[in-house]
Amino acid sequence: MTDKELRRLSKENLLQIMIDQQKRIEQLEAELEAKDQALAEKAELLDSSESISATTQKLETILAETEKQASTYIDDLKYMIDNLELRLGDTPVRRRRRVEGKSE
């Protein structure tokens, strides 16, 4: 609407246009607020998923290190048992007889 057309309108018409514009502004503000809230919720969800991802990676690293240490510990135990058996002169047959309680 041009300035000339606006000047020809009555005060009642101008007031009605202003009321309509105010209603439209309020509607747009409400929509904007709802979209801002939805965006904030999505950002929070994204932050949460990134936190979960980082925690998962840390746990995977800890698990891998624990498995490595357990494997090393088992290998060390096997090595110590083998050395002990050599010192005692144990063979698999003798060991089985000893465990079963049979004499040679």
Secondary structure by P-SEA (a helix, b strand, c coil): ccaaaaaaccaaaaaaaaaaaaaaaaaaaaaaaaaaaaaaaaaaaaaaaaaaaaaaaaaaaaaaaaaaaaaaaaaaaaaaaaaaaaaacccaaaaaaaaacccc
